[in-house]
Each structure stands twice: as C-alpha cells, then as structure tokens.
Amino acid sequence: MNLEIVTIGDELLLGFTIDTNAAHLAREFAALGVRIVRRTTCGDDADAIRDAVQQALDRTGAVITTGGLGPTADDQTKPAIASIFGRGMVMDETILANLEARWLKRFGHALPDSNRQQALVPEGCTILENRHGSAPGIWLEDARGRWVAMLPGVPREMRGMVADTMLPRLRDRLPQHGPVVRARTLRTANIAESALADRLGELARGVDGLSLAYLPGNDGVDLRLTSYNKPAMDTERALRAAADKVREKVGRFVYGEGDDDLAALMLADAGARGDTMAVAESCTGGLLGMRLTAVPGSSRVFLGGTIAYANEVKTRELGVDAAVIESQGAVSEAVARAMATGARLRFGSTIGMGITGIAGPDGGSAEKPVGTVWVAVDLRGEVRAVRAILPGDRSEIRWRASQLALDRLRKLYARDEDATGWTARGN
C-alpha cells in the first residue's frame, strides 16, 4: 500500500514547530508494509488543505492528515476535507456529550462555545476514538475506496491514536504475509561519508538489492539499509546478511546499530571491564559529562568531572603546568594529555578523558582554526591523544568533540590506532 501524509499548521511552515509527526507515521507504517511516497505540509487555510489532500488522493487514494482538529478558528481540516467528498458537517451528539463531561470533570465549568466545533464532523464519517485528548479522529471514505484519516496534531495524541486505532485498521486492510518496509542502521564514527563510500566500493550504491543511504550527523555517518518489497521473514534475513557485508568493509568504524548511543555503549563497556570514568572539559563545557550522566545507571561507572574553561582552573584543579599552557597554548596535545591524567588522578578513576579546543565562532588562527580540538584518554596511566579539525557551528563542534572523546576510548579498548577521516589529523 502506498500512502501520503499531509501535515497541517502555520507553525510548521514558519518553522516554530518541527514536524515530528510525519517522521513517526513513516516509521510506524513502514513496519506494516505501508510505504509513505510523499509528505506535504500546508498552512491553516481551507483552500490549501483542500488542494493538498485532493492531489494526494488523486495520486494514491490513501491519505493521513495531522493537525487542524482543534477548537479555534484556524482549525479548518474537517470542513475542507469534507468538501472533497461532497459531505456537509453535522453535530455528533455523542462526541458533544463526552466533551461536556470531560470539560466539567477537568475544569469544573461548562464547555465553552468554541469547543463545541470539535463535535462537528463530516456526514457519514467514521469516528476514530482519541483516548489521549479531546479531539476525535475522523475517517472518510468514498465509494471508490479512497480514504482520508484525520488525526490531531498534538504529537502525544497522534502517536497514541496511531497505536490504538490506525495500525490495527490498516493491518486489517493489508494482505497477510505481504511485503514490508524495514530498515537496519549501522552507526559509524571517526570517518567521513566519502571515505565510507571508498571503503564500501561496489556496495556503496546498495547491497543485494537493498538500498543504502548515508546519513551524516553530529554523531558520525549512519548507514541505513532498507528493504521495500520482501515478506517480513525474508526481509530480516536479507538485512542481516547485508549488514554483515557492510561490516566486513567498514567494521572498525561501526560502533552500534539503530539508536545506539556511544556514551551508553562506552559506559557499559567500561563497567564490564571494572573501569571508572572522570572527565576534564574545556570547550565542551560539561557536555561530555552531561551525555554520560544522561544514561540510567551511569553512577556505577562515572565518578565526576571538571569544567576547566579558564587556564588557571586547568592549572589549579587538574595540575596542568602553567608553563606548558604558556608555551604550547591551551589547545594543544600536552594540555589535553595533562587534563585527562589530572581528571583520572583527581577523581581516583581508572579512565580520564580531556577535551580542549576552539569551538568558535571567534578565537581561531591560521595555525589553529575554529574547530581545532585536542582529545586525550588516559586509561590506567596509558595516554593517547588525537587532534581534530571539526566542521560545523559552535554547538556542532562541541557535540562532535564529545563524540570523538568517546570514540577514542572505544579505539583504545580495541587497540585500534586507525584515525582515518575528517575527525583526526594526528595521533
């Protein structure tokens, strides 16, 4: 089944709200074998809504909308789509009674007149129960089998209705044992997209009929394998075999799959080895410590950290030699190494990680441009350091620096000294 999504709201077009609804719908329906072939966003204008949904219906005959079901004047979704089907609007007394009871229970007074319009529905529609909010969903279908499902725009409500109502409804319309859309993602770090393509060679364009997408981000480049036209059992087998082939080519750079977080993985690895961690951060300002402490149970491994932004703090709290800072600069290999060792000794951990760099937008030079970062890892007195020139704005550089530190610990554990890629310029 092919399906289109139309997300509705001026706030989406203006950029004040990020459209997470369409992404969630695409992921959920792909697992059923429903393929999202187009996503459209329009504002809270009846003509725009009608045009977007009409065109989507003409292409696929199956459309899901989110947004525009609320009580205010800009909520135009229901009447606009009803007009496509030649339906008028009627008051649903059951919905109205439920709204009145809900309002009285929650707020202690009668339902405002503006909220009554939430009980107006297209003639002949099917009501989709919303157990997570006040606005019910609407299903409209014509004699040709073309349909539109209207869901609320509030993400929590929309996701609840997808799980409760939409997935079971669509599952019943699909043939059993039909093709599914499934994906498998390998997460890499410390290697550029172009370098990955070079290593993959003939696999770079796809693996055994499965598409291969490159998804660069602050964590690194994700490699997503996708199958569109196989039954579920065959799909899982094909994805597993394709992932194995990709790992053969780039395995040393793969740190996880799916939504794996490198901070969580390294905490688990360190804990299994009986290690503890401490950090010393300059340009990242505590970001590495934040990432580690965001992981439940991290207190079993992570002991603490120092934000040594000023040079005097590096000297006083971490024991960095002031003369070294004076001669080599705060952003240098010697300072990063001293910070890592200082963190390990100060907190009594077995691992110390130090980060110092220039996150910008100012402060760079020809010798040390913005994005220059030194990262060091001290593992029980064995220290390794790497210099990186990281791309991006200030927030991106800081995040990438924290990811680089975690990846250097991973490499040190694996005894992998390969530093190929844009995140490393020396060892």
C-alpha positions as CSV (number, residue, x, y, z in Angstrom):
1,M,0.0,0.0,0.0
2,N,1.2,3.5,-0.9
3,L,0.1,6.4,1.3
4,E,0.7,10.1,1.6
5,I,0.9,12.3,4.6
6,V,-0.3,15.9,4.9
7,T,0.7,17.8,8.0
8,I,-1.2,21.0,8.7
9,G,-0.3,24.1,10.6
10,D,1.0,27.6,10.0
11,E,3.5,26.9,12.8
12,L,5.1,24.2,10.7
13,L,5.6,26.4,7.7
14,L,7.0,29.2,9.9
15,G,9.5,26.9,11.5
16,F,8.3,27.5,15.0
17,T,7.3,23.8,15.4
18,I,9.3,20.9,14.0
19,D,7.2,18.3,12.2
20,T,7.9,15.1,14.1
21,N,4.5,13.7,13.3
22,A,5.3,12.8,9.7
23,A,8.5,11.0,10.7
24,H,6.7,9.0,13.4
25,L,4.0,8.0,10.9
26,A,6.5,6.9,8.3
27,R,8.4,4.7,10.7
28,E,5.3,3.1,12.2
29,F,3.6,2.3,8.9
30,A,6.8,1.1,7.2
31,A,6.8,-1.9,9.6
32,L,3.4,-2.9,8.2
33,G,4.5,-2.7,4.6
34,V,2.8,0.7,4.0
35,R,5.1,2.9,2.1
36,I,5.0,6.7,2.5
37,V,5.5,8.0,-1.0
38,R,5.1,11.7,-0.4
39,R,4.9,14.1,2.6
40,T,3.3,17.6,2.2
41,T,2.9,20.4,4.7
42,C,0.4,23.2,4.3
43,G,-0.9,26.1,6.4
44,D,-4.2,26.6,8.3
45,D,-6.0,27.7,5.1
46,A,-9.1,25.8,3.9
47,D,-8.1,26.1,0.2
48,A,-4.6,25.0,0.8
49,I,-5.7,22.0,2.9
50,R,-8.3,21.0,0.3
51,D,-5.8,21.3,-2.6
52,A,-3.1,19.3,-0.8
53,V,-5.4,16.5,0.2
54,Q,-7.2,16.4,-3.2
55,Q,-3.9,16.0,-5.0
56,A,-2.7,13.3,-2.6
57,L,-6.0,11.4,-3.0
58,D,-5.7,11.5,-6.8
59,R,-2.1,10.0,-6.6
60,T,-2.5,7.3,-4.0
61,G,-6.1,7.1,-2.8
62,A,-4.9,6.9,0.8
63,V,-4.0,10.0,2.9
64,I,-3.4,10.7,6.6
65,T,-3.5,14.3,7.9
66,T,-2.4,15.6,11.2
67,G,-3.4,19.0,12.7
68,G,-6.3,21.4,12.4
69,L,-8.9,19.5,14.5
70,G,-8.9,21.8,17.5
71,P,-11.5,24.4,18.7
72,T,-10.1,27.6,17.3
73,A,-10.9,29.5,14.1
74,D,-7.8,28.3,12.3
75,D,-8.8,24.6,12.6
76,Q,-10.1,24.1,9.1
77,T,-9.2,20.5,8.4
78,K,-12.6,18.8,8.8
79,P,-14.8,21.1,6.6
80,A,-12.1,21.4,4.0
81,I,-11.7,17.7,3.5
82,A,-15.4,17.0,3.9
83,S,-16.0,19.3,0.8
84,I,-13.7,17.0,-1.2
85,F,-16.1,14.1,-0.5
86,G,-19.2,16.3,-1.1
87,R,-20.2,16.0,2.6
88,G,-21.6,18.6,4.9
89,M,-20.9,19.0,8.6
90,V,-23.2,17.7,11.4
91,M,-23.1,17.8,15.1
92,D,-22.3,14.5,16.7
93,E,-24.2,14.4,20.0
94,T,-22.1,11.6,21.5
95,I,-18.9,13.5,21.0
96,L,-20.5,16.6,22.3
97,A,-21.7,14.9,25.5
98,N,-18.2,13.4,26.0
99,L,-16.7,16.8,25.6
100,E,-19.1,18.4,28.1
101,A,-18.4,15.7,30.7
102,R,-14.7,15.9,30.1
103,W,-14.7,19.7,30.5
104,L,-16.8,19.6,33.6
105,K,-14.6,17.0,35.2
106,R,-11.3,18.7,34.4
107,F,-12.1,22.3,34.7
108,G,-15.3,22.5,36.8
109,H,-17.4,24.5,34.4
110,A,-19.4,24.2,31.2
111,L,-17.9,23.6,27.8
112,P,-17.0,26.9,26.1
113,D,-18.9,27.5,22.8
114,S,-15.7,27.5,20.8
115,N,-15.0,23.9,21.8
116,R,-18.4,22.7,20.5
117,Q,-17.0,22.8,17.0
118,Q,-14.8,19.7,17.9
119,A,-18.1,17.8,17.9
120,L,-18.8,18.9,14.3
121,V,-18.0,16.0,11.9
122,P,-18.4,15.3,8.2
123,E,-21.6,13.5,7.3
124,G,-21.2,9.7,7.0
125,C,-17.7,9.6,8.6
126,T,-16.3,7.1,11.0
127,I,-15.2,8.4,14.3
128,L,-11.7,7.4,15.4
129,E,-11.6,7.3,19.2
130,N,-9.0,9.6,20.9
131,R,-8.1,8.2,24.3
132,H,-5.4,10.8,24.7
133,G,-7.1,14.1,24.2
134,S,-10.3,15.9,23.4
135,A,-10.3,16.0,19.5
136,P,-11.5,12.7,18.0
137,G,-10.0,11.5,14.7
138,I,-12.1,11.2,11.5
139,W,-12.1,8.5,8.8
140,L,-13.7,9.5,5.5
141,E,-14.0,7.0,2.6
142,D,-15.8,7.2,-0.8
143,A,-17.4,4.5,-3.0
144,R,-14.1,4.1,-4.9
145,G,-12.3,3.0,-1.7
146,R,-10.3,6.2,-1.4
147,W,-9.9,7.4,2.1
148,V,-8.5,10.1,4.4
149,A,-7.8,9.7,8.1
150,M,-7.6,12.9,10.0
151,L,-5.6,12.8,13.2
152,P,-4.9,15.5,15.8
153,G,-1.6,17.5,15.5
154,V,-0.6,17.2,19.2
155,P,2.2,14.6,19.0
156,R,1.3,12.7,22.1
157,E,-2.3,12.4,21.0
158,M,-1.4,11.5,17.4
159,R,1.0,8.8,18.5
160,G,-1.5,7.3,20.9
161,M,-4.1,7.1,18.2
162,V,-1.7,5.6,15.7
163,A,-1.0,2.8,18.1
164,D,-4.6,2.3,19.3
165,T,-6.5,2.8,16.0
166,M,-4.6,3.4,12.8
167,L,-2.2,0.5,12.9
168,P,-4.9,-2.2,13.6
169,R,-7.2,-0.6,10.9
170,L,-4.5,-0.6,8.3
171,R,-3.2,-4.1,9.2
172,D,-6.7,-5.4,8.5
173,R,-6.6,-3.9,5.0
174,L,-3.3,-5.5,4.1
175,P,-2.8,-9.0,2.7
176,Q,-1.2,-11.4,5.2
177,H,2.4,-12.2,4.5
178,G,2.7,-9.3,2.1
179,P,5.8,-7.2,1.6
180,V,7.0,-5.0,4.4
181,V,9.3,-2.0,4.5
182,R,12.1,-2.5,7.0
183,A,15.4,-0.8,7.6
184,R,18.6,-1.6,9.6
185,T,21.1,1.2,10.5
186,L,24.8,0.8,11.3
187,R,26.3,3.8,13.2
188,T,29.8,4.9,12.4
189,A,32.2,7.4,13.9
190,N,35.5,9.0,13.1
191,I,35.2,8.5,9.3
192,A,33.8,10.8,6.6
193,E,31.0,10.0,4.2
194,S,33.3,9.9,1.2
195,A,35.8,7.7,3.0
196,L,33.0,5.3,3.8
197,A,31.9,5.2,0.1
198,D,35.5,4.4,-0.9
199,R,35.8,1.5,1.6
200,L,32.4,0.1,0.5
201,G,33.4,0.0,-3.1
202,E,30.8,-1.7,-5.2
203,L,28.5,-1.9,-2.2
204,A,28.3,1.9,-2.0
205,R,25.2,2.1,-4.2
206,G,23.3,-0.8,-2.5
207,V,23.7,-4.3,-1.2
208,D,22.0,-7.3,-2.7
209,G,19.1,-5.2,-4.0
210,L,18.7,-3.3,-0.7
211,S,19.1,0.5,-0.8
212,L,22.0,2.1,1.2
213,A,21.6,5.6,2.5
214,Y,24.3,7.8,4.0
215,L,23.0,9.9,6.9
216,P,25.7,12.3,8.2
217,G,25.2,13.9,11.6
218,N,27.0,15.1,14.7
219,D,27.5,11.6,15.9
220,G,29.0,10.4,12.6
221,V,27.6,8.9,9.5
222,D,24.8,6.4,9.8
223,L,24.5,3.7,7.1
224,R,20.8,2.7,6.6
225,L,19.9,-0.4,4.6
226,T,16.3,-0.5,3.5
227,S,14.2,-3.3,2.1
228,Y,10.9,-2.4,0.4
229,N,9.4,-5.4,-1.3
230,K,10.1,-8.6,0.6
231,P,8.0,-10.6,3.1
232,A,8.9,-10.0,6.8
233,M,10.9,-13.2,7.3
234,D,12.9,-12.7,4.0
235,T,13.4,-9.1,4.9
236,E,15.1,-9.7,8.2
237,R,17.3,-12.3,6.7
238,A,18.3,-10.0,3.8
239,L,19.0,-7.1,6.1
240,R,21.1,-9.2,8.4
241,A,23.2,-10.5,5.5
242,A,23.6,-7.1,4.0
243,A,24.7,-5.6,7.3
244,D,27.3,-8.3,7.7
245,K,28.7,-7.4,4.3
246,V,28.9,-3.7,5.2
247,R,30.6,-4.5,8.5
248,E,33.3,-6.5,6.6
249,K,34.2,-3.3,4.7
250,V,33.9,-0.7,7.4
251,G,33.5,-2.7,10.7
252,R,36.3,-0.9,12.6
253,F,34.3,2.3,12.3
254,V,30.9,0.8,13.3
255,Y,30.1,1.4,16.9
256,G,26.5,0.4,17.1
257,E,23.2,-0.1,15.4
258,G,19.8,1.6,15.4
259,D,19.5,4.2,18.1
260,D,22.7,3.1,20.0
261,D,24.3,6.0,21.8
262,L,28.1,5.9,22.1
263,A,28.0,7.3,25.7
264,A,25.8,4.4,26.8
265,L,27.9,1.8,25.0
266,M,31.1,3.0,26.5
267,L,29.7,3.2,30.0
268,A,28.5,-0.4,29.6
269,D,31.9,-1.5,28.2
270,A,33.8,0.2,31.0
271,G,31.6,-1.2,33.6
272,A,32.0,-4.7,32.2
273,R,35.8,-4.2,32.5
274,G,35.6,-2.9,36.0
275,D,36.7,0.6,35.0
276,T,35.5,4.0,36.2
277,M,35.5,7.3,34.4
278,A,36.2,11.0,35.0
279,V,36.3,13.9,32.6
280,A,38.1,17.2,32.2
281,E,36.4,19.6,29.7
282,S,37.2,23.0,28.3
283,C,35.5,23.8,25.1
284,T,32.7,21.3,25.6
285,G,31.7,22.9,28.9
286,G,30.4,19.8,30.6
287,L,28.7,18.3,27.5
288,L,30.6,15.0,27.8
289,G,29.7,14.7,31.4
290,M,26.1,15.5,30.6
291,R,25.9,12.8,28.0
292,L,27.3,10.2,30.4
293,T,25.1,11.2,33.3
294,A,22.0,11.1,31.0
295,V,22.4,7.3,30.8
296,P,20.5,5.5,33.6
297,G,22.9,3.7,36.0
298,S,25.9,5.7,34.9
299,S,26.8,6.4,38.6
300,R,28.2,2.9,38.7
301,V,31.0,4.0,36.3
302,F,31.1,7.7,36.0
303,L,32.6,9.5,39.1
304,G,32.7,13.1,38.1
305,G,34.3,15.9,36.1
306,T,35.8,19.3,36.0
307,I,34.9,22.1,33.6
308,A,38.2,23.8,33.2
309,Y,37.4,26.6,30.9
310,A,39.9,29.2,32.3
311,N,43.6,28.4,32.1
312,E,44.0,29.0,35.9
313,V,41.4,26.3,36.5
314,K,43.3,23.8,34.4
315,T,46.3,24.5,36.5
316,R,44.7,24.7,39.9
317,E,42.2,21.8,39.6
318,L,43.9,19.5,37.2
319,G,47.6,20.1,37.7
320,V,48.3,21.3,34.2
321,D,51.6,23.0,34.1
322,A,51.2,26.8,33.5
323,A,54.4,26.9,31.6
324,V,53.1,24.3,29.2
325,I,50.0,26.3,28.6
326,E,52.1,29.4,28.1
327,S,54.5,27.7,25.6
328,Q,52.1,25.4,23.7
329,G,48.7,27.0,24.2
330,A,45.6,25.8,26.0
331,V,44.6,24.0,22.8
332,S,47.5,21.5,22.5
333,E,48.3,17.9,22.8
334,A,50.3,18.4,26.0
335,V,47.4,20.2,27.7
336,A,44.8,17.6,26.6
337,R,47.0,14.8,28.0
338,A,47.6,16.6,31.2
339,M,43.8,17.3,31.6
340,A,43.0,13.6,31.0
341,T,45.6,12.5,33.6
342,G,44.5,15.2,36.0
343,A,40.9,14.1,35.9
344,R,41.9,10.4,36.5
345,L,44.1,11.3,39.4
346,R,41.7,13.9,41.0
347,F,38.7,11.6,41.0
348,G,40.5,8.3,41.5
349,S,39.1,6.7,38.4
350,T,40.8,4.3,36.0
351,I,39.9,6.4,33.0
352,G,40.4,10.1,32.4
353,M,39.2,12.0,29.3
354,G,40.4,15.5,28.5
355,I,39.0,17.9,25.8
356,T,40.3,21.3,24.8
357,G,39.6,23.2,21.7
358,I,38.3,26.2,19.8
359,A,34.5,26.0,19.3
360,G,34.1,29.4,17.7
361,P,32.8,31.4,16.1
362,D,35.9,33.5,17.1
363,G,39.3,32.6,18.6
364,G,40.8,30.7,15.6
365,S,44.1,31.4,13.8
366,A,45.9,30.1,10.8
367,E,47.7,27.5,12.9
368,K,44.6,26.6,15.0
369,P,41.4,27.4,13.1
370,V,38.0,27.3,14.6
371,G,37.1,23.6,15.1
372,T,40.5,22.6,16.2
373,V,40.2,20.2,19.1
374,W,42.6,18.0,21.1
375,V,41.2,15.0,22.8
376,A,43.1,12.7,25.2
377,V,42.2,9.5,27.0
378,D,44.2,8.2,30.0
379,L,43.5,4.5,30.6
380,R,45.3,3.5,33.8
381,G,48.2,5.7,33.0
382,E,48.4,4.9,29.3
383,V,47.6,8.1,27.5
384,R,46.5,8.5,23.8
385,A,45.6,11.8,22.2
386,V,44.3,12.9,18.8
387,R,43.9,16.3,17.1
388,A,40.8,17.0,15.1
389,I,39.5,19.9,13.0
390,L,35.8,19.6,13.3
391,P,33.2,21.2,11.0
392,G,30.1,23.0,12.0
393,D,28.9,25.8,14.2
394,R,29.7,26.1,17.9
395,S,27.1,23.6,19.1
396,E,28.0,21.1,16.4
397,I,31.8,21.3,17.1
398,R,31.2,20.8,20.9
399,W,29.0,17.8,20.3
400,R,31.4,16.2,17.8
401,A,34.3,16.8,20.3
402,S,32.4,14.8,22.9
403,Q,31.7,12.0,20.4
404,L,35.4,12.0,19.4
405,A,36.4,11.5,23.0
406,L,34.1,8.6,23.5
407,D,35.2,7.1,20.2
408,R,38.9,7.4,21.2
409,L,38.1,5.4,24.4
410,R,36.5,2.8,22.1
411,K,39.6,2.7,19.9
412,L,41.9,2.4,22.9
413,Y,39.9,-0.5,24.3
414,A,40.0,-2.2,20.8
415,R,43.7,-1.3,20.4
416,D,42.7,0.3,17.1
417,E,45.0,3.2,16.3
418,D,43.5,3.9,12.9
419,A,42.5,7.6,12.8
420,T,41.4,7.9,9.2
421,G,38.7,10.5,8.4
422,W,37.8,14.2,9.0
423,T,37.9,13.8,12.7
424,A,41.6,13.1,13.1
425,R,44.8,14.7,11.9
426,G,47.4,13.0,14.0
427,N,47.9,10.6,16.9
